[in-house]
Amino acid sequence: MDNAPAKRLTGIAYIPRWLGGVSCYIVFGLGGLLTSLTILPLLRFWPGTREQRVSRVQKAVHIMFRGFVHMLTRAGVIKVTPVNITRLSEARGKVVIMNHPTLVDVVVLISLMPNAGCIVKQGIWRNPFMRGVVACAGYIPNRGAELLLLDCKQVLDRGTNLIIFPEGTRTVLGTVINDFARGAANIALRTKTDILPVILHTNASGLTKQEAWYEIPRRTIGMRVEVGETIDHIRYDTQAGGDAKMARLLTRDLEDHFKKELK
């Protein structure tokens, strides 16, 4: 990916970009509602084991998100450049962590990996546009520590990769990365799961937490999705100390790794 930011659109030249970007979100929202009422329930209840049904829906979501990323690319909102992408397609039953600078990070990541689950906040389960999608895909509701851990273990044991953003929310504008929470480390250690880090480099600001979804960036956001090498959980299990200490150590190491790569 060229590290130089794209030209900043101003005046009348920005209008097609804004219209294209907003149209992408509208199509995505309506498409999510339509597929959650039609295609996804059909795939979910088609004959087969529960694992097969969930896998079919996850692949359908993967294809749908690829379409959304393609629309955003055609509209000039983003440009995605994957690096070492085979590590994502070959991963099974791993905790996949990524930094979170923009609104569309999870969409971009799932568009690159067909075998993916994630933890979804309760608000999305109440969203009529997204509720059907996340339910059919077997995503995990954030409903308390013990129940959450049990759900994560079941998802990982059946070979689904679990996406977690350790920052918890989008990166604060002007900082390299937010402080990492210990959730990803706790889940990896307590379920004895390896971690696959994904570094998302962006060369322009946009789609941040400080901006509304309809504030389409005036510069195309170059997104370099770099998949790192697997981090073995056993490296931390073999060290002296309890789960809490190991989770703190792993979280610190992960945060330091991301800071180093992003700088």
C-alpha positions in Angstrom: 0.0 0.0 0.0 1.2 3.5 -0.8 1.7 5.2 2.5 1.0 8.7 1.0 -2.6 9.8 1.8 -4.9 10.2 -1.1 -6.0 13.7 -2.3 -8.4 15.4 0.0 -11.7 16.2 -1.8 -13.2 19.6 -1.3 -16.2 21.6 -2.6 -18.3 20.0 -5.3 -15.8 17.2 -5.9 -16.7 15.8 -2.4 -20.4 15.4 -3.2 -20.1 12.2 -5.2 -17.9 10.7 -2.5 -20.5 11.6 0.2 -23.4 10.3 -1.8 -21.6 7.1 -2.6 -20.5 6.5 1.0 -23.9 7.1 2.5 -25.5 4.9 -0.2 -23.2 2.1 0.8 -24.4 2.3 4.4 -28.1 2.4 3.4 -27.7 -0.6 1.1 -25.8 -2.5 3.8 -28.4 -1.8 6.4 -31.3 -2.7 4.2 -29.5 -5.7 2.9 -28.8 -6.9 6.4 -32.4 -6.6 7.3 -33.6 -8.4 4.1 -31.1 -11.3 4.4 -31.8 -11.8 8.1 -35.5 -12.3 7.2 -34.9 -14.5 4.2 -31.6 -16.1 3.2 -29.9 -16.5 6.6 -32.8 -18.3 8.3 -33.0 -20.6 5.3 -29.3 -21.4 5.6 -29.7 -21.8 9.4 -32.5 -24.4 9.2 -31.3 -26.2 6.1 -30.6 -29.9 7.0 -27.2 -30.6 8.7 -25.5 -30.5 12.1 -25.6 -27.3 14.1 -21.9 -26.7 13.2 -22.7 -27.0 9.5 -25.6 -24.6 9.7 -23.6 -22.0 11.6 -20.7 -22.4 9.2 -23.0 -21.8 6.2 -24.4 -18.6 7.8 -20.9 -17.4 8.6 -19.8 -17.9 5.0 -22.8 -16.0 3.8 -22.0 -13.1 6.2 -18.4 -13.2 4.9 -19.7 -12.9 1.3 -22.1 -10.1 2.3 -19.3 -8.2 4.1 -17.0 -8.6 1.1 -19.7 -7.0 -1.0 -19.9 -4.1 1.4 -16.2 -3.6 1.3 -16.3 -3.7 -2.5 -18.9 -1.0 -2.5 -16.9 1.2 -0.1 -13.9 0.7 -2.3 -15.7 1.6 -5.5 -17.1 4.7 -3.7 -13.5 5.7 -2.8 -14.1 5.5 1.0 -11.5 2.8 1.7 -8.8 0.8 -0.1 -7.8 -2.5 1.5 -4.4 -4.2 1.1 -4.1 -7.6 2.9 -0.7 -9.0 3.8 -0.1 -12.6 4.8 -3.8 -13.2 4.3 -3.4 -17.0 4.1 -2.8 -17.1 7.8 -6.4 -15.9 8.3 -7.9 -18.4 5.8 -6.0 -21.3 7.4 -6.7 -20.4 11.0 -9.1 -22.6 13.0 -10.1 -22.1 16.6 -7.9 -19.1 17.3 -8.5 -15.8 19.1 -8.0 -13.1 16.4 -7.2 -9.7 17.8 -6.9 -6.4 15.9 -6.6 -2.7 16.6 -9.7 -0.6 16.0 -9.2 2.7 14.3 -12.3 2.9 12.2 -16.0 2.1 12.1 -15.7 -0.6 9.5 -12.8 -2.7 11.0 -14.9 -5.7 11.9 -16.5 -5.7 8.4 -13.1 -5.6 6.7 -11.8 -8.4 8.9 -14.7 -10.7 8.4 -14.6 -10.0 4.6 -11.2 -11.5 4.6 -12.0 -14.6 6.7 -15.0 -16.9 6.2 -14.6 -18.8 9.5 -15.2 -16.0 12.0 -17.3 -15.4 15.1 -17.2 -12.4 17.4 -18.6 -11.1 20.7 -21.5 -8.7 20.1 -22.7 -6.0 22.5 -26.3 -6.2 23.7 -27.3 -3.1 21.7 -26.6 -4.9 18.4 -28.9 -7.8 19.5 -31.7 -5.2 19.8 -30.9 -3.7 16.4 -33.6 -4.9 13.9 -31.1 -4.5 11.0 -28.4 -6.7 12.6 -30.2 -8.9 15.2 -31.1 -11.7 12.7 -27.6 -11.7 11.2 -25.7 -12.1 14.5 -28.2 -14.7 15.8 -28.0 -16.9 12.7 -24.2 -16.6 12.6 -23.8 -18.0 16.1 -22.1 -14.8 17.4 -21.7 -14.4 21.1 -23.8 -11.9 23.2 -21.8 -10.1 25.9 -23.8 -11.3 28.9 -21.5 -11.6 31.8 -18.0 -13.0 32.5 -18.7 -16.7 33.2 -21.4 -17.2 30.6 -19.3 -15.3 28.1 -16.3 -17.6 28.8 -18.4 -20.7 28.4 -19.8 -19.4 25.1 -16.3 -18.5 23.8 -15.0 -22.0 24.6 -17.9 -23.6 22.7 -17.2 -21.5 19.7 -13.5 -22.0 19.7 -13.8 -25.8 20.3 -15.8 -26.2 17.1 -13.0 -24.5 15.2 -14.5 -21.1 14.7 -12.1 -18.2 15.1 -13.1 -15.6 17.6 -12.5 -11.9 16.8 -11.8 -9.6 19.7 -10.8 -5.9 19.7 -8.6 -5.5 22.9 -9.1 -1.7 22.8 -12.8 -2.2 23.5 -13.8 0.8 21.3 -12.4 2.7 18.4 -8.9 4.3 18.9 -9.1 7.8 20.3 -8.2 10.3 17.5 -4.6 11.4 17.8 -3.3 8.4 19.7 -1.5 5.3 18.4 -3.8 2.9 20.3 -6.0 2.7 23.3 -5.0 0.8 26.4 -5.8 -2.9 26.0 -8.3 -4.5 28.3 -7.5 -8.0 29.6 -10.6 -9.7 28.0 -8.7 -11.2 25.0 -5.9 -12.5 27.2 -8.2 -14.0 29.8 -10.2 -15.8 27.1 -7.1 -17.1 25.4 -5.5 -18.4 28.6 -8.7 -19.8 30.2 -9.7 -21.6 27.0 -6.1 -22.5 26.2 -6.3 -20.9 22.8 -3.5 -19.4 20.6 -3.7 -15.8 19.5 -3.5 -14.5 15.9 -2.6 -10.7 15.9 -3.8 -8.6 13.0 -2.3 -5.1 12.6 -4.5 -2.6 10.8 -2.4 0.3 9.4 -4.4 3.4 8.1 -2.8 6.3 6.2 -5.6 8.8 6.7 -8.1 9.7 9.4 -11.8 8.9 9.1 -14.7 6.9 10.4 -13.4 7.5 13.9 -15.4 7.4 17.2 -15.5 11.2 17.2 -17.3 11.3 13.8 -20.9 10.3 12.9 -21.3 7.4 10.4 -22.5 9.8 7.7 -19.3 12.0 7.9 -17.7 10.3 4.9 -13.9 10.9 4.8 -12.7 13.3 2.3 -9.6 11.2 1.7 -9.6 7.5 0.8 -8.5 5.6 3.8 -5.7 3.2 2.8 -6.1 0.1 5.1 -3.2 -2.3 5.2 -4.3 -5.5 7.0 -1.2 -7.3 8.1 -1.6 -10.7 9.7 1.1 -11.6 12.1 2.5 -14.9 13.4 0.5 -16.9 16.0 1.3 -16.3 19.6 1.2 -19.6 21.6 -0.8 -19.4 24.8 1.5 -22.2 26.2 4.3 -19.6 26.5 2.3 -18.0 29.3 0.8 -21.1 30.9 4.2 -22.5 31.7 5.2 -19.4 33.6 4.7 -19.1 37.4 1.7 -17.2 38.6 -2.1 -17.4 38.5 -4.5 -16.6 35.7 -4.8 -13.0 36.7 -1.0 -12.4 36.6 -0.6 -14.2 33.3 -3.4 -12.2 31.8 -1.8 -9.0 32.8 1.5 -10.1 31.4 0.0 -11.3 28.1 -2.1 -8.1 27.7 1.0 -5.9 28.3 3.0 -7.9 25.7 0.2 -7.7 23.2 -0.2 -4.0 23.7 3.6 -3.4 23.3 3.6 -5.5 20.2 0.9 -3.5 18.5 2.4 -0.2 19.6 5.7 -1.2 18.1 4.2 -2.3 14.8 1.9 0.7 14.5 4.7 3.2 15.1 
